[in-house]
Amino acid sequence: MKKIINSIFISLFLLLSTSIFSQEEKAIVIEDFIQEHETLISYRGNDGEIDWESKNEINKKIRFFIEEKYPNVLSTRNIMWDSYETYLSPYDRYHFHTFIAGVKVKDISRMKYVNVRYHPDTQKVNSTYAWDEEVQDFIELDKEEE
């Protein structure tokens, strides 16, 4: 009987703690996607290309992220907007922008490029790329390697 009560108590504790932690993350709503789409339309130039140069705050975050994650990068030369991706399902919703950053790497004469993602809901930057000393370039990591 004591084991049953303990297992019920543990189950309730796990259930409550899971629901509390899941509430910490702000859910993405459809309005977030609409706002991001309208922002993209407003940044489109006469030639149809997206001009992201005016988003200095995002560029600063990307530069800071690159400096922190890749200590072998000496400087970030330019940051170019590449794409916007959204995903909606009954179980998950996310959206992010992909930027390509041209960087100067220590002891490498030519410019290298690394993809980074900017998440507008959290305003955080991340990347699935790592520097590979053997090939002297950034390579994308598998999910298991991350």
mmCIF file of the C-alpha atoms, coordinates in Angstrom:
data_MODEL
# 
_entry.id   MODEL 
# 
loop_
_atom_site.group_PDB 
_atom_site.id 
_atom_site.type_symbol 
_atom_site.label_atom_id 
_atom_site.label_alt_id 
_atom_site.label_comp_id 
_atom_site.label_asym_id 
_atom_site.label_entity_id 
_atom_site.label_seq_id 
_atom_site.pdbx_PDB_ins_code 
_atom_site.Cartn_x 
_atom_site.Cartn_y 
_atom_site.Cartn_z 
_atom_site.occupancy 
_atom_site.B_iso_or_equiv 
_atom_site.pdbx_formal_charge 
_atom_site.auth_seq_id 
_atom_site.auth_comp_id 
_atom_site.auth_asym_id 
_atom_site.auth_atom_id 
_atom_site.pdbx_PDB_model_num 
ATOM 1   C CA . MET A 1 1   ? 0.000  0.000  0.000   1.00 0.00 ? 1   MET A CA 1 
ATOM 2   C CA . LYS A 1 2   ? 2.837  2.350  0.861   1.00 0.00 ? 2   LYS A CA 1 
ATOM 3   C CA . LYS A 1 3   ? 4.441  1.725  -2.547  1.00 0.00 ? 3   LYS A CA 1 
ATOM 4   C CA . ILE A 1 4   ? 1.194  2.603  -4.303  1.00 0.00 ? 4   ILE A CA 1 
ATOM 5   C CA . ILE A 1 5   ? 0.864  5.876  -2.387  1.00 0.00 ? 5   ILE A CA 1 
ATOM 6   C CA . ASN A 1 6   ? 4.503  6.724  -3.102  1.00 0.00 ? 6   ASN A CA 1 
ATOM 7   C CA . SER A 1 7   ? 4.101  6.006  -6.813  1.00 0.00 ? 7   SER A CA 1 
ATOM 8   C CA . ILE A 1 8   ? 0.919  8.122  -6.960  1.00 0.00 ? 8   ILE A CA 1 
ATOM 9   C CA . PHE A 1 9   ? 2.687  10.964 -5.160  1.00 0.00 ? 9   PHE A CA 1 
ATOM 10  C CA . ILE A 1 10  ? 5.678  10.770 -7.507  1.00 0.00 ? 10  ILE A CA 1 
ATOM 11  C CA . SER A 1 11  ? 3.399  10.697 -10.543 1.00 0.00 ? 11  SER A CA 1 
ATOM 12  C CA . LEU A 1 12  ? 1.496  13.763 -9.366  1.00 0.00 ? 12  LEU A CA 1 
ATOM 13  C CA . PHE A 1 13  ? 4.744  15.568 -8.593  1.00 0.00 ? 13  PHE A CA 1 
ATOM 14  C CA . LEU A 1 14  ? 6.128  14.833 -12.062 1.00 0.00 ? 14  LEU A CA 1 
ATOM 15  C CA . LEU A 1 15  ? 2.891  15.862 -13.739 1.00 0.00 ? 15  LEU A CA 1 
ATOM 16  C CA . LEU A 1 16  ? 2.723  19.173 -11.858 1.00 0.00 ? 16  LEU A CA 1 
ATOM 17  C CA . SER A 1 17  ? 6.403  19.989 -12.358 1.00 0.00 ? 17  SER A CA 1 
ATOM 18  C CA . THR A 1 18  ? 6.118  19.265 -16.088 1.00 0.00 ? 18  THR A CA 1 
ATOM 19  C CA . SER A 1 19  ? 3.143  21.591 -16.464 1.00 0.00 ? 19  SER A CA 1 
ATOM 20  C CA . ILE A 1 20  ? 4.890  24.353 -14.482 1.00 0.00 ? 20  ILE A CA 1 
ATOM 21  C CA . PHE A 1 21  ? 8.049  24.147 -16.631 1.00 0.00 ? 21  PHE A CA 1 
ATOM 22  C CA . SER A 1 22  ? 6.076  24.041 -19.861 1.00 0.00 ? 22  SER A CA 1 
ATOM 23  C CA . GLN A 1 23  ? 4.312  27.284 -18.906 1.00 0.00 ? 23  GLN A CA 1 
ATOM 24  C CA . GLU A 1 24  ? 7.627  29.140 -18.668 1.00 0.00 ? 24  GLU A CA 1 
ATOM 25  C CA . GLU A 1 25  ? 8.048  29.040 -22.431 1.00 0.00 ? 25  GLU A CA 1 
ATOM 26  C CA . LYS A 1 26  ? 5.909  31.588 -24.237 1.00 0.00 ? 26  LYS A CA 1 
ATOM 27  C CA . ALA A 1 27  ? 3.663  29.912 -26.779 1.00 0.00 ? 27  ALA A CA 1 
ATOM 28  C CA . ILE A 1 28  ? 3.928  31.196 -30.318 1.00 0.00 ? 28  ILE A CA 1 
ATOM 29  C CA . VAL A 1 29  ? 0.582  32.357 -31.641 1.00 0.00 ? 29  VAL A CA 1 
ATOM 30  C CA . ILE A 1 30  ? -0.576 32.933 -35.208 1.00 0.00 ? 30  ILE A CA 1 
ATOM 31  C CA . GLU A 1 31  ? -0.299 36.703 -34.732 1.00 0.00 ? 31  GLU A CA 1 
ATOM 32  C CA . ASP A 1 32  ? 3.484  36.270 -34.270 1.00 0.00 ? 32  ASP A CA 1 
ATOM 33  C CA . PHE A 1 33  ? 3.727  34.679 -37.716 1.00 0.00 ? 33  PHE A CA 1 
ATOM 34  C CA . ILE A 1 34  ? 1.578  37.427 -39.255 1.00 0.00 ? 34  ILE A CA 1 
ATOM 35  C CA . GLN A 1 35  ? 3.686  40.165 -37.673 1.00 0.00 ? 35  GLN A CA 1 
ATOM 36  C CA . GLU A 1 36  ? 6.922  38.554 -38.901 1.00 0.00 ? 36  GLU A CA 1 
ATOM 37  C CA . HIS A 1 37  ? 5.487  38.259 -42.424 1.00 0.00 ? 37  HIS A CA 1 
ATOM 38  C CA . GLU A 1 38  ? 4.432  41.917 -42.421 1.00 0.00 ? 38  GLU A CA 1 
ATOM 39  C CA . THR A 1 39  ? 7.924  42.875 -41.236 1.00 0.00 ? 39  THR A CA 1 
ATOM 40  C CA . LEU A 1 40  ? 9.427  40.990 -44.182 1.00 0.00 ? 40  LEU A CA 1 
ATOM 41  C CA . ILE A 1 41  ? 7.109  42.794 -46.612 1.00 0.00 ? 41  ILE A CA 1 
ATOM 42  C CA . SER A 1 42  ? 8.063  46.170 -45.131 1.00 0.00 ? 42  SER A CA 1 
ATOM 43  C CA . TYR A 1 43  ? 11.791 45.413 -45.571 1.00 0.00 ? 43  TYR A CA 1 
ATOM 44  C CA . ARG A 1 44  ? 11.437 44.461 -49.223 1.00 0.00 ? 44  ARG A CA 1 
ATOM 45  C CA . GLY A 1 45  ? 13.183 46.905 -51.536 1.00 0.00 ? 45  GLY A CA 1 
ATOM 46  C CA . ASN A 1 46  ? 12.240 48.024 -55.049 1.00 0.00 ? 46  ASN A CA 1 
ATOM 47  C CA . ASP A 1 47  ? 14.086 45.058 -56.538 1.00 0.00 ? 47  ASP A CA 1 
ATOM 48  C CA . GLY A 1 48  ? 12.101 42.563 -54.413 1.00 0.00 ? 48  GLY A CA 1 
ATOM 49  C CA . GLU A 1 49  ? 15.086 41.694 -52.225 1.00 0.00 ? 49  GLU A CA 1 
ATOM 50  C CA . ILE A 1 50  ? 14.794 41.825 -48.429 1.00 0.00 ? 50  ILE A CA 1 
ATOM 51  C CA . ASP A 1 51  ? 16.953 44.648 -47.016 1.00 0.00 ? 51  ASP A CA 1 
ATOM 52  C CA . TRP A 1 52  ? 17.853 43.600 -43.496 1.00 0.00 ? 52  TRP A CA 1 
ATOM 53  C CA . GLU A 1 53  ? 20.650 46.124 -43.013 1.00 0.00 ? 53  GLU A CA 1 
ATOM 54  C CA . SER A 1 54  ? 18.466 48.358 -40.862 1.00 0.00 ? 54  SER A CA 1 
ATOM 55  C CA . LYS A 1 55  ? 17.993 45.645 -38.228 1.00 0.00 ? 55  LYS A CA 1 
ATOM 56  C CA . ASN A 1 56  ? 21.122 46.669 -36.299 1.00 0.00 ? 56  ASN A CA 1 
ATOM 57  C CA . GLU A 1 57  ? 20.001 45.053 -33.041 1.00 0.00 ? 57  GLU A CA 1 
ATOM 58  C CA . ILE A 1 58  ? 19.749 41.642 -34.687 1.00 0.00 ? 58  ILE A CA 1 
ATOM 59  C CA . ASN A 1 59  ? 23.134 42.147 -36.341 1.00 0.00 ? 59  ASN A CA 1 
ATOM 60  C CA . LYS A 1 60  ? 24.661 42.999 -32.940 1.00 0.00 ? 60  LYS A CA 1 
ATOM 61  C CA . LYS A 1 61  ? 23.203 39.847 -31.406 1.00 0.00 ? 61  LYS A CA 1 
ATOM 62  C CA . ILE A 1 62  ? 24.547 37.745 -34.277 1.00 0.00 ? 62  ILE A CA 1 
ATOM 63  C CA . ARG A 1 63  ? 28.022 39.292 -33.993 1.00 0.00 ? 63  ARG A CA 1 
ATOM 64  C CA . PHE A 1 64  ? 28.078 38.729 -30.227 1.00 0.00 ? 64  PHE A CA 1 
ATOM 65  C CA . PHE A 1 65  ? 26.923 35.119 -30.642 1.00 0.00 ? 65  PHE A CA 1 
ATOM 66  C CA . ILE A 1 66  ? 29.661 34.405 -33.208 1.00 0.00 ? 66  ILE A CA 1 
ATOM 67  C CA . GLU A 1 67  ? 32.322 35.964 -30.966 1.00 0.00 ? 67  GLU A CA 1 
ATOM 68  C CA . GLU A 1 68  ? 31.170 33.821 -28.046 1.00 0.00 ? 68  GLU A CA 1 
ATOM 69  C CA . LYS A 1 69  ? 30.675 30.491 -29.832 1.00 0.00 ? 69  LYS A CA 1 
ATOM 70  C CA . TYR A 1 70  ? 33.643 30.546 -32.224 1.00 0.00 ? 70  TYR A CA 1 
ATOM 71  C CA . PRO A 1 71  ? 36.803 31.788 -30.478 1.00 0.00 ? 71  PRO A CA 1 
ATOM 72  C CA . ASN A 1 72  ? 38.852 31.274 -33.666 1.00 0.00 ? 72  ASN A CA 1 
ATOM 73  C CA . VAL A 1 73  ? 36.822 33.960 -35.508 1.00 0.00 ? 73  VAL A CA 1 
ATOM 74  C CA . LEU A 1 74  ? 38.698 37.251 -35.606 1.00 0.00 ? 74  LEU A CA 1 
ATOM 75  C CA . SER A 1 75  ? 35.903 39.391 -37.048 1.00 0.00 ? 75  SER A CA 1 
ATOM 76  C CA . THR A 1 76  ? 32.502 39.275 -38.662 1.00 0.00 ? 76  THR A CA 1 
ATOM 77  C CA . ARG A 1 77  ? 32.675 41.091 -41.980 1.00 0.00 ? 77  ARG A CA 1 
ATOM 78  C CA . ASN A 1 78  ? 29.061 41.042 -43.125 1.00 0.00 ? 78  ASN A CA 1 
ATOM 79  C CA . ILE A 1 79  ? 25.733 39.494 -42.173 1.00 0.00 ? 79  ILE A CA 1 
ATOM 80  C CA . MET A 1 80  ? 23.220 38.651 -44.885 1.00 0.00 ? 80  MET A CA 1 
ATOM 81  C CA . TRP A 1 81  ? 19.601 37.626 -44.404 1.00 0.00 ? 81  TRP A CA 1 
ATOM 82  C CA . ASP A 1 82  ? 18.981 34.267 -46.098 1.00 0.00 ? 82  ASP A CA 1 
ATOM 83  C CA . SER A 1 83  ? 15.517 32.919 -45.297 1.00 0.00 ? 83  SER A CA 1 
ATOM 84  C CA . TYR A 1 84  ? 12.538 32.732 -42.981 1.00 0.00 ? 84  TYR A CA 1 
ATOM 85  C CA . GLU A 1 85  ? 11.152 29.368 -41.893 1.00 0.00 ? 85  GLU A CA 1 
ATOM 86  C CA . THR A 1 86  ? 7.912  28.586 -40.104 1.00 0.00 ? 86  THR A CA 1 
ATOM 87  C CA . TYR A 1 87  ? 6.490  25.358 -38.782 1.00 0.00 ? 87  TYR A CA 1 
ATOM 88  C CA . LEU A 1 88  ? 2.985  24.748 -37.467 1.00 0.00 ? 88  LEU A CA 1 
ATOM 89  C CA . SER A 1 89  ? 1.607  21.478 -36.168 1.00 0.00 ? 89  SER A CA 1 
ATOM 90  C CA . PRO A 1 90  ? -0.759 20.457 -33.386 1.00 0.00 ? 90  PRO A CA 1 
ATOM 91  C CA . TYR A 1 91  ? 2.298  19.668 -31.249 1.00 0.00 ? 91  TYR A CA 1 
ATOM 92  C CA . ASP A 1 92  ? 4.854  22.306 -32.138 1.00 0.00 ? 92  ASP A CA 1 
ATOM 93  C CA . ARG A 1 93  ? 5.129  25.819 -33.534 1.00 0.00 ? 93  ARG A CA 1 
ATOM 94  C CA . TYR A 1 94  ? 8.269  27.727 -34.334 1.00 0.00 ? 94  TYR A CA 1 
ATOM 95  C CA . HIS A 1 95  ? 9.684  30.276 -36.701 1.00 0.00 ? 95  HIS A CA 1 
ATOM 96  C CA . PHE A 1 96  ? 13.141 31.669 -37.273 1.00 0.00 ? 96  PHE A CA 1 
ATOM 97  C CA . HIS A 1 97  ? 15.264 33.666 -39.687 1.00 0.00 ? 97  HIS A CA 1 
ATOM 98  C CA . THR A 1 98  ? 18.466 32.260 -41.132 1.00 0.00 ? 98  THR A CA 1 
ATOM 99  C CA . PHE A 1 99  ? 21.395 34.611 -41.660 1.00 0.00 ? 99  PHE A CA 1 
ATOM 100 C CA . ILE A 1 100 ? 24.721 33.922 -43.350 1.00 0.00 ? 100 ILE A CA 1 
ATOM 101 C CA . ALA A 1 101 ? 27.663 35.609 -41.690 1.00 0.00 ? 101 ALA A CA 1 
ATOM 102 C CA . GLY A 1 102 ? 30.930 36.154 -43.513 1.00 0.00 ? 102 GLY A CA 1 
ATOM 103 C CA . VAL A 1 103 ? 33.733 35.790 -41.002 1.00 0.00 ? 103 VAL A CA 1 
ATOM 104 C CA . LYS A 1 104 ? 37.511 36.115 -40.891 1.00 0.00 ? 104 LYS A CA 1 
ATOM 105 C CA . VAL A 1 105 ? 38.979 33.041 -39.207 1.00 0.00 ? 105 VAL A CA 1 
ATOM 106 C CA . LYS A 1 106 ? 42.383 32.988 -37.532 1.00 0.00 ? 106 LYS A CA 1 
ATOM 107 C CA . ASP A 1 107 ? 45.157 31.604 -39.818 1.00 0.00 ? 107 ASP A CA 1 
ATOM 108 C CA . ILE A 1 108 ? 42.789 31.322 -42.839 1.00 0.00 ? 108 ILE A CA 1 
ATOM 109 C CA . SER A 1 109 ? 43.373 33.750 -45.700 1.00 0.00 ? 109 SER A CA 1 
ATOM 110 C CA . ARG A 1 110 ? 39.935 33.679 -47.322 1.00 0.00 ? 110 ARG A CA 1 
ATOM 111 C CA . MET A 1 111 ? 36.539 34.515 -45.886 1.00 0.00 ? 111 MET A CA 1 
ATOM 112 C CA . LYS A 1 112 ? 34.430 31.693 -44.410 1.00 0.00 ? 112 LYS A CA 1 
ATOM 113 C CA . TYR A 1 113 ? 30.654 31.618 -44.017 1.00 0.00 ? 113 TYR A CA 1 
ATOM 114 C CA . VAL A 1 114 ? 28.517 30.288 -41.180 1.00 0.00 ? 114 VAL A CA 1 
ATOM 115 C CA . ASN A 1 115 ? 24.727 30.025 -40.927 1.00 0.00 ? 115 ASN A CA 1 
ATOM 116 C CA . VAL A 1 116 ? 23.024 31.278 -37.783 1.00 0.00 ? 116 VAL A CA 1 
ATOM 117 C CA . ARG A 1 117 ? 19.377 31.344 -36.777 1.00 0.00 ? 117 ARG A CA 1 
ATOM 118 C CA . TYR A 1 118 ? 17.557 34.233 -35.145 1.00 0.00 ? 118 TYR A CA 1 
ATOM 119 C CA . HIS A 1 119 ? 14.387 33.341 -33.230 1.00 0.00 ? 119 HIS A CA 1 
ATOM 120 C CA . PRO A 1 120 ? 12.085 36.395 -33.073 1.00 0.00 ? 120 PRO A CA 1 
ATOM 121 C CA . ASP A 1 121 ? 9.953  34.932 -30.262 1.00 0.00 ? 121 ASP A CA 1 
ATOM 122 C CA . THR A 1 122 ? 12.908 34.624 -27.847 1.00 0.00 ? 122 THR A CA 1 
ATOM 123 C CA . GLN A 1 123 ? 15.221 37.113 -29.620 1.00 0.00 ? 123 GLN A CA 1 
ATOM 124 C CA . LYS A 1 124 ? 18.026 34.559 -29.328 1.00 0.00 ? 124 LYS A CA 1 
ATOM 125 C CA . VAL A 1 125 ? 20.602 33.436 -31.854 1.00 0.00 ? 125 VAL A CA 1 
ATOM 126 C CA . ASN A 1 126 ? 21.914 29.894 -32.294 1.00 0.00 ? 126 ASN A CA 1 
ATOM 127 C CA . SER A 1 127 ? 23.668 27.782 -34.874 1.00 0.00 ? 127 SER A CA 1 
ATOM 128 C CA . THR A 1 128 ? 23.918 24.136 -35.819 1.00 0.00 ? 128 THR A CA 1 
ATOM 129 C CA . TYR A 1 129 ? 27.380 24.691 -37.286 1.00 0.00 ? 129 TYR A CA 1 
ATOM 130 C CA . ALA A 1 130 ? 30.763 24.034 -35.689 1.00 0.00 ? 130 ALA A CA 1 
ATOM 131 C CA . TRP A 1 131 ? 34.303 24.761 -36.827 1.00 0.00 ? 131 TRP A CA 1 
ATOM 132 C CA . ASP A 1 132 ? 36.095 21.675 -38.150 1.00 0.00 ? 132 ASP A CA 1 
ATOM 133 C CA . GLU A 1 133 ? 39.848 22.106 -37.946 1.00 0.00 ? 133 GLU A CA 1 
ATOM 134 C CA . GLU A 1 134 ? 40.459 19.166 -40.274 1.00 0.00 ? 134 GLU A CA 1 
ATOM 135 C CA . VAL A 1 135 ? 38.496 20.550 -43.230 1.00 0.00 ? 135 VAL A CA 1 
ATOM 136 C CA . GLN A 1 136 ? 39.158 24.183 -42.253 1.00 0.00 ? 136 GLN A CA 1 
ATOM 137 C CA . ASP A 1 137 ? 35.488 25.121 -42.577 1.00 0.00 ? 137 ASP A CA 1 
ATOM 138 C CA . PHE A 1 138 ? 32.191 25.258 -40.709 1.00 0.00 ? 138 PHE A CA 1 
ATOM 139 C CA . ILE A 1 139 ? 30.215 22.024 -40.860 1.00 0.00 ? 139 ILE A CA 1 
ATOM 140 C CA . GLU A 1 140 ? 26.636 21.361 -39.826 1.00 0.00 ? 140 GLU A CA 1 
ATOM 141 C CA . LEU A 1 141 ? 26.269 19.075 -36.829 1.00 0.00 ? 141 LEU A CA 1 
ATOM 142 C CA . ASP A 1 142 ? 23.833 16.185 -36.665 1.00 0.00 ? 142 ASP A CA 1 
ATOM 143 C CA . LYS A 1 143 ? 21.089 16.316 -34.034 1.00 0.00 ? 143 LYS A CA 1 
ATOM 144 C CA . GLU A 1 144 ? 22.988 13.798 -31.895 1.00 0.00 ? 144 GLU A CA 1 
ATOM 145 C CA . GLU A 1 145 ? 26.196 15.845 -32.016 1.00 0.00 ? 145 GLU A CA 1 
ATOM 146 C CA . GLU A 1 146 ? 24.508 19.063 -30.879 1.00 0.00 ? 146 GLU A CA 1 
# 
